[in-house]
Amino acid sequence: MRTRSVALIALAALGVTIPAIPATASSPIDSLMARMTLPQKVGQLFTTYVYGNDANTPSAENRRLYGVDTPAEVVAKYHLGGVIYFAWTNSLQNPRQIATLSNGLQAAATGVPLTISTDQEHGVVTRMPAPATQFPGGMALGAGRNPVDAYRTGQVTGTELRAVGINQAWAPVADVNVNPANPVIGVRSFSSDPKLAAALTASQVLGLQVGANTSASAKHFPGHGDTATDSHTGLPVINHTREEWQRIDAPPFRAAIAAGADAIMSAHIVVPALDPAGDPATLSQPIITGLLRGELGYRGVIVTDSLEMAGVRQKYGDERVPVLALKAGVDMLLMPPNMQVAYDAVLGAVASGELTEARIDESVRRILTLKQKRGLLTWKPLDPAAAERVVGSPAHVRVARSVTDRTVTAIRNDAGLLPFSGGGKSVLVTGWNSGVYNNVAVLAGALNATPLVANQPDDAKIAEVVTAAGSRDITVVLTNNAVDSRQQALVKALLGTGKPVVVVAVRNPYDIAYLPGVTTYLATYSFTGVAMESLAKVLLGTTPPRGKLPVEIPGLYPYGHGLTWSVR
């Protein structure tokens, strides 16, 4: 790691301001904009998805949504500024396929190369599949308390994204998760502590951008951490006072700005103290221009969260949302539900005078400045074979294991069950399982134990698990958001056997609040394979638990709590 990078991380962790690189006019951008038509400029404002694992393969979904057949034709038709990848739209399979797709889309771009982006937060929001290196996600990094680990996570992530042609990461999550009932942020957040969240946000921005030349996008401004409503399905209202916003929500975004974040993503939330009009922040001039541009002094690209989400569509029609977002001060419009309607609406607003071409130019210049900063204006085709050598390399996997080993948190060990002592103990691993990561099987394999999946078990499955536990020395049961009554019933039944039971929360650490009687409890904040490997080391005593709670478990355990023990 370069000395300058280490110094920047240290400054970020200490709260020292790191001057952002200003977005200034430059002759290549001036020349480029002078050649662009208004439709091309408007196209630069949009980033959306296209269907197909190859740029030139027809898809019925493209025909239905965009009136053309191939991903390349969608890019060309709308002069798109960016494309976002998902597994469900692009069948992301392996480095060679993704790099080939990226090459094809860039070849179709009309005059200006694309930003190609994805949500590679890690943990519960991960788009790049294996062999891409997997990390445990934001809250696990919060448990590890190490800004260098956040930097290294960003550096490895950005390096692998760039290898396959993805040049913009929708990360890090800068929200401060102060609400245990938050249904949409949770473990995506680093912490409930603004200072820790700010240090790790800045470090991950630097890891992505300084370490890997990949655009970072801090989200979701002005802060989505204290809501019990999911903005995908409703419009959350956050009732923080302005002073509370300054103290709780603002620090990570200030840190991201100080670290030079290329983009900041808006949230579809209402914050009456910041804008009493009741508009979602994405459409709020007082929040986007007044607060983010004005008070916080941000000069980079402001991007909306997905415009398909219910939170931004409840008050205004789909033809009004992109125009109102631009009037609020947004630059990049992400995933409109109807691309043709949104594109025509912006062109129509310029024709009517509601938006000026000068206003469009402001946003286009910021987007082109971002592209220039990341070397995209001189884009060259990728070597898919080289991508295969970079993505999931042994060196990257070693970083992931090293980082994750510092995140597992031992919260309760009253009976002294841990670490497992002596040899020859038979272990059952059961409970919640991810179909993608198959965490029950991974953990069982690492412990030489018997796996038995029981996601939301009915009475018959609970009886099966209890019978299996009766013939084992110890049961490890994994929970994922144990507000679910069936998971609670499983844990209760296992405790009723009188056999030793270890409960591990593999998502939000708050599960113990719903599980009375549990005396041995850990949190991994993640169900990825690498998290299960680190958990096994802790259970077996080959690695001590080093994580500290990055959030409070209300009424039970304070922020910073964490046990440890000697290793064999």
C-alpha positions in Angstrom: 0.0 0.0 0.0 1.4 3.4 -0.9 2.6 5.7 1.8 0.3 8.5 0.6 -2.7 6.2 1.0 -1.8 5.2 4.5 -1.4 8.8 5.4 -4.8 9.7 4.0 -6.4 6.9 6.0 -4.8 8.0 9.2 -6.0 11.6 8.6 -9.6 10.4 7.9 -9.6 8.3 11.0 -8.5 11.2 13.1 -11.1 13.5 11.6 -8.7 15.7 9.8 -10.1 17.3 6.7 -8.8 15.9 3.4 -9.3 18.5 0.7 -11.6 17.2 -2.1 -10.5 17.6 -5.7 -12.6 20.4 -7.2 -14.6 19.8 -10.3 -13.2 22.4 -12.7 -13.8 23.0 -16.4 -11.1 21.6 -18.7 -10.5 21.9 -22.4 -11.2 18.3 -23.3 -14.6 18.5 -21.6 -15.4 21.9 -23.2 -14.6 20.4 -26.6 -16.7 17.4 -25.9 -19.7 19.3 -24.8 -19.4 21.7 -27.7 -20.0 18.7 -30.0 -22.9 17.2 -28.1 -26.5 17.7 -29.1 -29.2 18.3 -26.4 -30.5 14.7 -26.7 -26.9 13.4 -26.1 -26.5 15.7 -23.1 -29.8 14.5 -21.6 -28.8 10.9 -22.2 -25.6 11.5 -20.1 -27.9 12.2 -17.1 -29.3 8.7 -17.1 -28.0 5.4 -15.7 -30.2 2.4 -16.1 -30.1 -1.4 -16.6 -30.2 -3.3 -19.8 -31.1 -7.0 -20.2 -28.5 -9.5 -21.5 -25.2 -11.1 -20.6 -23.8 -10.0 -23.9 -24.1 -6.5 -25.5 -25.4 -7.8 -28.8 -27.8 -10.6 -27.8 -31.5 -9.7 -28.2 -33.8 -9.8 -25.2 -37.6 -9.6 -25.1 -37.3 -7.4 -21.9 -35.3 -4.8 -23.8 -37.9 -4.8 -26.5 -40.7 -4.4 -23.9 -39.0 -1.6 -21.9 -37.0 0.2 -24.5 -38.4 -0.6 -27.9 -35.1 -2.1 -29.2 -33.6 -5.6 -28.8 -30.1 -5.6 -27.5 -28.2 -3.9 -24.7 -26.0 -2.1 -27.2 -29.1 -0.7 -29.0 -30.5 0.6 -25.7 -27.2 2.4 -25.0 -27.2 3.9 -28.5 -30.9 4.9 -28.6 -30.8 7.0 -25.4 -27.1 8.1 -25.5 -26.9 6.7 -22.0 -24.4 8.1 -19.6 -24.3 4.9 -17.6 -25.4 1.3 -17.2 -25.9 -0.5 -13.9 -25.4 -4.3 -13.6 -27.5 -6.7 -11.7 -27.5 -10.5 -11.7 -31.1 -10.6 -12.7 -30.6 -8.3 -15.7 -27.1 -9.4 -16.9 -26.7 -12.9 -15.5 -23.4 -12.0 -14.0 -21.5 -15.2 -14.2 -17.7 -14.9 -14.3 -15.0 -12.3 -14.9 -14.6 -13.1 -18.6 -18.4 -12.8 -19.3 -18.7 -9.5 -17.4 -15.6 -8.0 -19.0 -16.9 -9.0 -22.5 -20.3 -7.4 -21.7 -18.5 -4.2 -20.6 -16.5 -4.1 -23.7 -19.6 -4.5 -25.9 -21.5 -1.8 -24.1 -18.6 0.7 -24.2 -18.3 0.1 -28.0 -22.0 1.0 -28.3 -21.6 4.3 -26.4 -22.3 7.3 -28.6 -19.3 9.6 -28.3 -18.8 9.4 -24.5 -17.8 6.2 -22.7 -20.1 4.9 -20.0 -20.0 4.8 -16.3 -20.7 1.1 -15.6 -21.8 0.6 -12.0 -23.1 -2.0 -9.5 -24.0 -2.3 -5.8 -20.9 -4.0 -4.5 -21.3 -3.1 -0.8 -20.5 -6.7 0.2 -22.4 -8.7 2.8 -26.2 -8.6 2.2 -25.8 -6.4 -0.9 -23.4 -8.1 -3.3 -23.7 -8.2 -7.1 -20.4 -9.7 -8.3 -20.6 -13.4 -7.6 -17.7 -15.8 -6.9 -14.9 -16.0 -7.9 -15.1 -12.3 -6.9 -13.6 -11.8 -3.5 -16.3 -11.6 -0.8 -16.1 -9.4 2.3 -18.6 -9.5 5.2 -20.0 -6.0 4.7 -20.2 -2.6 6.5 -21.3 -3.5 10.1 -18.7 -6.3 10.2 -16.0 -3.6 9.4 -17.6 -1.5 12.2 -17.0 -4.4 14.6 -13.4 -4.6 13.4 -12.9 -0.9 14.2 -10.0 -0.7 11.7 -9.9 2.1 9.0 -7.1 0.3 7.2 -9.3 -2.7 6.8 -12.0 -0.5 5.3 -9.5 0.9 2.9 -8.2 -2.5 1.9 -11.8 -3.7 1.4 -12.4 -0.8 -1.0 -9.1 -1.2 -2.7 -9.7 -4.9 -3.5 -13.3 -4.3 -4.4 -12.4 -1.5 -6.8 -9.5 -3.4 -8.4 -11.8 -6.3 -9.2 -14.6 -4.1 -10.5 -12.2 -2.2 -12.8 -10.8 -5.5 -14.1 -14.3 -6.4 -15.5 -15.1 -2.9 -16.7 -17.1 -1.7 -13.8 -15.8 1.8 -12.9 -18.4 3.0 -10.3 -19.3 1.4 -7.1 -22.6 2.3 -5.3 -20.7 2.2 -2.0 -20.0 2.9 0.8 -23.2 3.1 2.9 -22.7 6.2 5.0 -26.0 5.9 6.9 -25.7 5.7 10.7 -28.0 2.9 11.8 -29.4 4.1 15.1 -32.7 2.2 14.7 -32.5 -1.6 15.4 -35.8 -2.0 13.5 -34.5 -0.5 10.3 -35.7 -2.8 7.6 -33.5 -1.6 4.7 -30.1 -0.5 6.2 -29.1 -2.6 9.2 -25.8 -4.3 8.7 -25.2 -2.3 5.5 -24.3 0.5 7.9 -20.9 0.6 9.5 -22.2 1.6 12.9 -24.6 3.6 15.1 -21.7 5.8 16.2 -21.3 8.8 13.8 -17.5 9.0 14.4 -16.8 5.4 13.6 -19.1 5.5 10.6 -17.4 8.7 9.4 -13.9 7.2 9.7 -14.8 4.0 7.9 -16.8 5.8 5.2 -13.8 8.1 4.4 -11.4 5.1 4.4 -13.5 3.1 2.0 -13.9 6.0 -0.3 -10.1 6.3 -0.4 -9.7 2.6 -0.9 -12.0 2.6 -3.9 -10.7 5.8 -5.5 -7.1 6.2 -4.5 -6.4 2.5 -4.2 -8.3 1.3 -7.3 -9.3 4.3 -9.4 -13.0 3.4 -9.0 -15.6 6.0 -8.3 -17.1 5.8 -4.8 -20.7 6.8 -4.1 -21.6 7.5 -0.5 -25.2 6.8 0.3 -28.1 7.6 1.2 -28.1 11.4 1.8 -29.2 13.0 4.1 -29.1 9.7 6.1 -31.4 6.6 6.0 -30.3 5.1 9.4 -33.3 5.9 11.6 -36.3 4.6 9.8 -38.7 1.7 10.3 -39.9 2.0 6.7 -38.2 0.6 3.6 -38.0 3.3 0.9 -38.3 0.5 -1.8 -41.9 0.0 -0.7 -42.9 3.2 1.2 -41.9 6.8 2.0 -40.0 6.9 5.3 -40.2 10.0 7.5 -37.2 10.7 9.8 -38.0 13.0 12.6 -34.5 14.1 13.6 -34.2 17.7 14.5 -31.7 19.7 12.6 -29.3 19.5 15.6 -29.7 15.7 15.6 -29.1 15.5 11.9 -25.8 17.5 12.3 -24.7 15.3 15.2 -25.9 11.8 13.9 -26.4 11.7 10.2 -24.1 14.4 8.7 -20.6 13.3 9.9 -20.1 10.3 7.5 -21.2 12.5 4.5 -18.9 15.3 5.6 -16.1 12.7 5.8 -16.9 11.3 2.4 -16.8 14.8 0.9 -13.5 15.5 2.6 -12.1 12.3 1.2 -13.1 13.4 -2.3 -16.0 11.1 -3.0 -16.9 11.2 -6.7 -20.6 10.8 -6.1 -23.2 11.0 -3.3 -26.5 9.2 -3.6 -29.7 10.8 -2.4 -32.4 9.0 -0.3 -36.1 8.8 -0.9 -36.9 9.9 2.6 -38.7 12.9 4.2 -36.9 14.9 6.9 -39.3 17.6 8.0 -36.6 19.5 9.9 -34.6 19.8 6.7 -37.5 20.5 4.4 -41.0 21.0 5.8 -42.6 20.7 2.3 -42.8 16.9 2.7 -40.9 16.1 -0.5 -38.5 13.2 -0.5 -34.9 14.3 -0.3 -34.2 13.3 -3.9 -36.7 16.0 -5.0 -35.9 18.6 -2.3 -34.1 21.8 -3.4 -33.5 22.8 0.3 -31.8 19.4 0.9 -29.9 18.8 -2.3 -28.9 22.3 -3.3 -29.3 24.1 0.0 -27.7 21.5 2.3 -25.5 19.2 0.3 -24.2 21.8 -2.2 -24.5 24.8 0.0 -23.8 24.0 3.6 -21.6 20.9 3.0 -20.0 22.4 0.0 -20.2 19.3 -2.2 -19.1 19.8 -5.8 -19.2 16.3 -7.1 -21.9 14.3 -8.8 -25.2 13.9 -7.0 -27.1 10.8 -8.0 -30.6 9.7 -7.2 -31.4 6.3 -5.6 -33.4 4.2 -8.0 -36.4 6.1 -9.4 -38.3 2.8 -9.5 -38.6 2.8 -5.7 -42.0 3.6 -4.1 -40.5 6.3 -1.9 -39.9 8.7 -4.8 -43.1 7.9 -6.7 -45.8 8.4 -4.2 -46.2 12.2 -4.5 -45.5 12.8 -8.2 -45.9 11.0 -11.5 -43.1 9.3 -13.2 -42.9 12.0 -15.8 -42.4 14.7 -13.1 -39.9 12.9 -10.9 -36.8 13.3 -13.2 -37.5 17.0 -13.9 -38.1 17.7 -10.2 -34.9 15.9 -9.2 -32.9 18.0 -11.7 -34.6 21.2 -10.4 -33.6 20.1 -6.8 -30.0 19.9 -7.9 -29.4 16.2 -8.8 -27.1 15.3 -11.7 -27.5 11.6 -12.4 -30.9 9.9 -12.7 -30.8 6.3 -11.7 -33.2 3.6 -13.1 -36.3 5.5 -14.1 -39.3 3.1 -14.3 -40.0 4.2 -17.8 -36.9 5.3 -19.7 -38.8 6.8 -22.6 -41.1 8.8 -20.4 -38.3 10.1 -18.3 -36.1 11.0 -21.2 -38.9 12.8 -23.0 -39.9 14.6 -19.8 -36.4 16.2 -19.4 -36.3 17.2 -23.1 -39.8 18.6 -22.8 -38.9 20.6 -19.7 -36.0 22.2 -21.6 -38.3 22.9 -24.6 -40.9 24.6 -22.3 -38.3 26.6 -20.3 -38.9 24.8 -17.0 -35.3 23.6 -17.3 -32.6 25.5 -19.2 -29.9 23.9 -21.3 -27.4 25.7 -19.1 -28.8 23.7 -16.1 -28.4 20.5 -18.1 -24.9 21.5 -18.9 -24.0 21.9 -15.2 -24.8 18.3 -14.5 -23.3 17.0 -17.7 -20.0 18.8 -16.9 -19.9 17.2 -13.5 -20.5 13.8 -14.9 -17.9 14.3 -17.6 -15.5 15.5 -15.0 -16.0 12.3 -13.0 -15.4 10.3 -16.1 -12.2 12.3 -17.0 -10.9 11.8 -13.4 -11.3 8.1 -13.7 -9.7 7.9 -17.2 -13.0 6.9 -18.9 -12.8 9.5 -21.6 -9.8 7.6 -23.1 -11.4 4.2 -22.6 -9.7 1.2 -24.2 -11.1 -2.4 -24.4 -10.4 -4.8 -21.6 -8.5 -8.1 -21.8 -11.1 -10.7 -20.4 -8.2 -13.1 -19.7 -6.5 -10.5 -17.5 -9.8 -10.1 -15.6 -9.8 -13.7 -14.7 -6.3 -13.4 -13.2 -7.3 -10.4 -11.1 -10.8 -11.3 -9.8 -10.6 -13.5 -6.7 -6.8 -13.7 -6.8 -5.1 -15.5 -3.9 -3.8 -12.2 -2.6 -7.3 -10.7 -2.5 -8.7 -13.7 -0.8 -6.0 -13.5 1.9 -7.0 -9.8 2.5 -10.6 -10.8 2.9 -9.8 -13.5 5.4 -7.5 -11.3 7.4 -10.1 -8.5 7.5 -12.9 -10.9 8.5 -11.0 -12.6 11.2 -11.1 -9.3 13.1 -14.9 -8.9 12.9 -16.5 -11.8 14.7 -18.0 -10.6 18.0 -18.5 -12.8 21.0 -21.4 -11.3 23.0 -22.2 -13.9 25.6 -20.4 -17.0 26.9 -21.9 -17.5 30.3 -21.5 -21.3 30.3 -18.0 -21.2 29.1 -18.8 -23.3 26.1 -16.4 -21.4 23.9 -14.0 -22.1 22.5 -14.8 -25.8 22.0 -12.5 -27.7 24.2 -11.1 -31.1 23.7 -11.3 -33.3 20.6 -13.9 -35.6 19.3 -17.0 -33.5 20.0 -19.9 -34.0 17.6 -21.5 -30.8 16.4 -24.7 -30.0 14.6 -25.0 -26.8 12.5 -28.5 -25.7 11.8 -30.8 -22.7 11.4 -31.0 -20.0 8.7 -29.2 -20.6 5.4 -28.5 -18.5 2.4 -29.1 -20.2 -0.9 -26.3 -18.1 -2.5 -23.6 -18.6 0.2 -24.9 -21.9 1.7 -23.6 -20.8 5.1 -24.9 -23.8 7.1 -22.9 -26.1 4.9 -19.8 -23.9 4.8 -19.7 -23.6 8.6 -20.4 -27.3 9.1 -17.6 -28.2 6.7 -15.2 -26.0 8.6 -16.2 -27.6 11.9 -16.4 -31.1 10.6 -20.0 -31.0 11.7 -23.4 -32.2 10.5 -25.4 -29.6 8.5 -29.2 -29.4 8.8 -30.9 -26.3 7.2 -33.9 -24.9 9.0 -34.7 -21.4 7.6 -38.2 -20.7 8.9 -38.9 -24.2 10.3 -42.4 -25.6 10.8 -43.1 -28.0 13.7 -42.0 -31.0 11.8 -38.6 -29.5 10.9 -38.1 -28.3 14.5 -38.8 -31.8 15.7 -36.2 -33.1 13.2 -33.6 -30.7 14.4 -34.3 -31.4 18.0 -33.9 -35.2 17.3 -30.6 -34.5 15.5 -29.4 -32.3 18.4 -30.1 -35.1 20.9 -27.4 -37.2 19.4 -24.8 -34.4 19.2 -22.6 -32.9 21.9 -23.2 -29.3 20.8 -25.6 -27.5 18.4 -24.7 -24.3 16.6 -27.9 -22.5 15.4 -27.7 -19.6 13.0 -30.3 -16.8 13.1 -31.2 -14.1 10.6 -33.5 -11.4 11.9 -35.0 -13.4 14.8 -38.1 -11.3 14.9 -39.3 -14.3 12.9 -41.4 -16.4 15.3 -40.3 -19.7 13.6 -36.7 -19.0 14.2 -37.5 -18.1 17.8 -39.4 -21.4 18.2 -36.4 -23.4 16.9 -34.0 -21.8 19.3 -36.4 -22.3 22.2 -36.9 -26.0 21.3 -33.1 -26.5 21.2 -32.6 -24.8 24.5 -35.2 -27.2 25.9 -33.2 -30.2 25.1 -30.7 -29.3 27.8 -27.8 -29.8 25.4 -25.3 -27.1 24.8 -26.5 -24.5 22.3 -24.5 -21.8 20.6 -26.5 -19.1 18.8 -24.9 -17.0 16.1 -26.6 -14.0 14.5 -25.5 -14.0 10.8 -27.1 -10.7 10.0 -28.3 -8.0 12.5 -26.7 -8.5 15.9 -30.0 -7.6 17.7 -31.4 -11.1 17.5 -30.6 -12.0 21.1 -33.3 -9.5 22.2 -35.9 -12.0 20.9 -34.2 -15.2 22.3 -34.6 -15.4 26.0 -32.5 -18.1 27.7 -29.6 -17.9 25.3 -26.3 -18.0 27.2 -23.8 -18.4 24.3 -24.2 -15.8 21.6 -22.0 -14.4 18.8 -22.5 -12.1 15.8 -20.9 -12.2 12.4 -23.0 -9.5 10.7 -22.7 -11.6 7.6 -23.6 -15.0 6.1 -20.8 -15.0 3.5 -18.5 -17.9 3.2 -15.5 -15.9 4.5 -17.6 -14.9 7.6 -18.4 -18.6 8.3 -14.7 -19.5 8.0 -13.8 -16.8 10.5 -16.6 -17.9 12.8 -15.3 -21.5 12.8 -11.8 -20.3 13.8 -13.3 -18.5 16.8 -15.5 -21.5 17.8 -12.6 -23.8 17.6 -10.2 -21.5 19.4 -7.7 -21.1 16.7 -8.5 -17.3 16.4 -9.8 -15.2 19.3 -12.9 -13.1 18.8 -11.8 -9.5 18.2 -14.9 -7.7 17.2 -16.7 -5.1 19.3 -20.3 -4.3 19.0 -20.6 -1.3 16.5 -24.1 -0.7 17.7 -26.0 -0.9 21.0 -28.4 -3.9 21.6 -30.9 -1.8 23.5 -31.4 -2.8 27.1 -28.9 -5.7 26.9 -25.4 -4.8 25.6 -23.7 -1.4 25.1 -21.9 -0.2 22.0 -18.3 -1.5 22.2 -19.1 -4.7 24.1 -17.2 -7.8 23.1 -15.6 -10.8 24.8 -12.4 -12.5 23.9 -10.4 -15.6 25.0 -7.1 -17.2 24.7 -6.4 -19.4 21.7 -4.8 -22.8 21.6 
